[in-house]
């Protein structure tokens, strides 16, 4: 490959506007990958923690013992829902007032908080996925305009003169796609995991409220 058309050379020889756009796209790509790795680790840890808590919850232990052990399973969304709900249940018993609505509110509030926690950053991935190609396209259009202006100045329309300028412009589109494609794939994958988490918390909350109802009758 001709050194004059290497990616690095094209980036360095690009106009100021195109270079700024490439820097923006590189920053978006870097932030996207940081979020992707963090989300991947969070969902992996959350899945393992939920499995551990599920085993604990159905182990037959009393709720007080479960609550003590659940405090150490911090990555489990189900454990957090259990702890808040059980705390509301104990408060209701001690004060001898309130109702199941207070417990339901605590459960739902924690459920929502956990969904927000695991979903943090996904909107950024969606934004990068939808806007990065257009940012790159803007850089390409600007670069092509600049290339044709140079052709007009030099009055030289040979391929050797036109190719570098066009290539510089197309690099912006390539950078835009490189930023957008991983963001879109990751967003779709994590959205699926969010749906699974929501379904899991829905099922657990229903079972937990049923267990508390039976516990209150004792």
PyMOL commands that set and color helices and strands:
alter all, ss='L'
color gray80, all
select helices_A, chain A and resi 3-5+7-13+16-57+63-70+77-95+100-119+122-154+159-216
alter helices_A, ss='H'
color red, helices_A
deselect
rebuild
show_as cartoon
